[in-house]
Amino acid sequence: MDTSHPYPSESLAIRLVPDPVLRRRARPVTSDDAETVRGLVPRMFASMYAAPGIGLAAPQVGVSLRLVTIDLMPDNRPAPMVLVNPEIVAASEATATREEGCLSLPGQYADVTRPAQVRVRYTDLDGVRHDVEADGLLAVCLQHEIDHLDGVLFVDHLSPLKRNMLLRRLAKEQRQKRDGG
């Protein structure tokens, strides 16, 4: 098993609910942001791998830019993706339900129903446009991370009762952790 990562770097603190940056719509990345983005990407991957997670949106590290890092580690090998200004351009009518969690809501999981397939358009770090057709885990991950760019959390796809139970449990766990209990 290859556990080395292509982006060894200093990690960033992952913002937790109820941090307001998680509820803001992130602004598009422009050419003026190139240097910021190039410095941020390795640190986002370091944070994501250390968590550990498979996807991270820039707002989760306190940067309100439309930037996502993903690595599903197929066959336990790094396969990093960087998506600049990603957008869902097509989604299937067919849906799939899968358990989701989030680095900004540690330890909280719930079944979320989303479109089973999506087509996402994005730009890479070199400014090249790509379209990716995805299903399964990649489709879920892309939708989850793009939601973050719009200030949407996976719990927003749950019923109010389930969402409130989960958020109350998270708040209680964070309080206990903070208070040393």
C-alpha positions, -999 to 999 in steps of 0.1 A, spaced: 0 0 0 14 34 -11 7 58 18 30 86 5 13 117 -7 22 139 -36 17 171 -17 38 169 15 32 204 30 21 223 61 -16 216 68 -42 242 76 -69 241 104 -102 228 91 -131 251 101 -159 234 120 -196 242 121 -208 268 131 -180 288 115 -197 315 93 -172 310 64 -189 276 58 -222 293 51 -209 319 26 -210 315 -11 -173 314 -22 -162 338 -50 -149 326 -83 -111 322 -86 -97 348 -110 -62 352 -126 -54 376 -98 -57 347 -74 -32 325 -92 -4 329 -66 -28 324 -37 -42 293 -52 -8 277 -61 3 282 -24 -31 270 -10 -35 238 -30 -5 218 -14 -17 229 21 -53 219 13 -41 184 2 -19 182 34 -49 191 55 -72 167 37 -48 137 39 -40 144 76 -77 145 85 -81 120 68 -106 129 41 -112 124 3 -123 160 -5 -118 195 8 -132 228 -3 -113 261 3 -140 275 26 -133 246 49 -98 261 55 -112 296 58 -106 308 22 -137 319 4 -126 308 -31 -142 283 -55 -114 257 -52 -117 220 -44 -91 192 -38 -102 156 -41 -84 123 -39 -104 91 -37 -71 71 -34 -81 44 -59 -62 12 -52 -47 30 -22 -26 52 -45 -28 90 -46 -48 104 -76 -52 140 -66 -76 163 -85 -77 201 -82 -109 218 -94 -109 255 -99 -143 271 -103 -161 237 -106 -198 237 -116 -223 210 -121 -235 213 -158 -257 181 -158 -272 158 -133 -291 126 -137 -328 123 -127 -318 89 -111 -307 93 -75 -285 74 -52 -283 74 -14 -250 71 3 -236 77 38 -218 110 40 -196 127 65 -177 160 65 -144 172 79 -162 203 91 -187 181 111 -163 155 126 -178 122 136 -212 130 121 -226 108 94 -260 105 76 -275 90 45 -279 117 18 -298 113 -15 -283 130 -45 -283 127 -83 -265 94 -92 -245 108 -120 -232 143 -127 -211 161 -152 -188 188 -137 -169 214 -156 -138 230 -140 -104 244 -147 -72 229 -136 -42 248 -121 -28 254 -157 -61 271 -168 -72 241 -189 -109 234 -190 -121 199 -182 -155 181 -181 -157 150 -159 -186 125 -159 -189 109 -126 -210 83 -107 -206 65 -75 -183 79 -48 -168 105 -72 -202 119 -80 -211 122 -43 -177 138 -35 -180 163 -63 -215 173 -53 -206 175 -16 -176 198 -23 -194 220 -48 -221 224 -21 -194 238 2 -186 264 -24 -223 275 -22 -224 276 16 -244 243 17 -235 214 41 -245 178 37 -268 182 67 -289 207 47 -300 177 25 -316 160 56 -349 165 73 -350 193 98 -353 168 126 -323 147 115 -303 179 108 -310 193 143 -302 160 160 -269 158 142 -259 194 148 -269 192 185 -248 160 189 -218 178 172 -221 208 195 -223 186 226 -192 166 214 -173 198 207 -183 212 241 -171 181 259 -138 181 239 -132 218 248 -141 213 284 -118 182 286 -147 158 292 
